[in-house]
Amino acid sequence: IRDSRLGLEAMAAAAPRDYRHTDVPLRGPAPHRPIRVAIVPAPAGAPIATEVAEAIRRAGRLLEQAGYAVEEAAPPSLPDTAELWYRIRTSEGWHLSRANIMRHADADARRVLELMMEYHAPLDLPGYLAAWGERDRMCDAWQRFFATHELVVMPSTGGPPPGVGDAPRALAAASQIRTTHRFQNVAPLLGI
């Protein structure tokens, strides 16, 4: 897209079949200055490659040079937030997708499902509902954090992913990959 703002305006427009659409203006009042930024170069509970942490710090320096107020500050319950998505998703995968995965997927995809189950047993209905309640509490805590930090710059992964077509290495290192890549779960869990 040559003009990303024009693309966003087109994608954000209301559509009769989009029941999740929220009519939010794309242009509003100018934000208070300076915009406050939390950088998280080394989230607790996860190994982060030196080059990833340095990239986050470099982004912080560039934002400071552009006039943003930058500080190292971790959002609330970051490791727990990242981990909760696995508990919810594993349960959904087990109860909703397992039969089709086992019937139609290749051996590597079936092994991924098995590994997911090794890390997190599927929740029963009360556990699943409690996990969604926990998610609501986390959303509340993050919203309060965003009241003091309008922007968060953090890694989505602690290191490089396995190469395309490198399923054997990925499966062998599943525990490590699960740990280093778990911060990718924060945005879909919280809807941010």
Sequence and secondary structure as in RCSB ss.txt:
>XXXX:A:sequence
IRDSRLGLEAMAAAAPRDYRHTDVPLRGPAPHRPIRVAIVPAPAGAPIATEVAEAIRRAGRLLEQAGYAVEEAAP
PSLPDTAELWYRIRTSEGWHLSRANIMRHADADARRVLELMMEYHAPLDLPGYLAAWGERDRMCDAWQRFFATHE
LVVMPSTGGPPPGVGDAPRALAAASQIRTTHRFQNVAPLLGI
>XXXX:A:secstr
   HHHHHHHHHS  TT TT     SS S   SS EEEE SS TTS   HHHHHHHHHHHHHHHHTT EEEE   
TTHHHHHHHHHHHHHHHIIIIIHHHHHHHS HHHHHHHHHHHHHS    HHHHHHHHHHHHHHHHHHHHHHTT S
EEE  S SS    TT HHHHHHTHHHHHHHTGGGGHHHHHT 
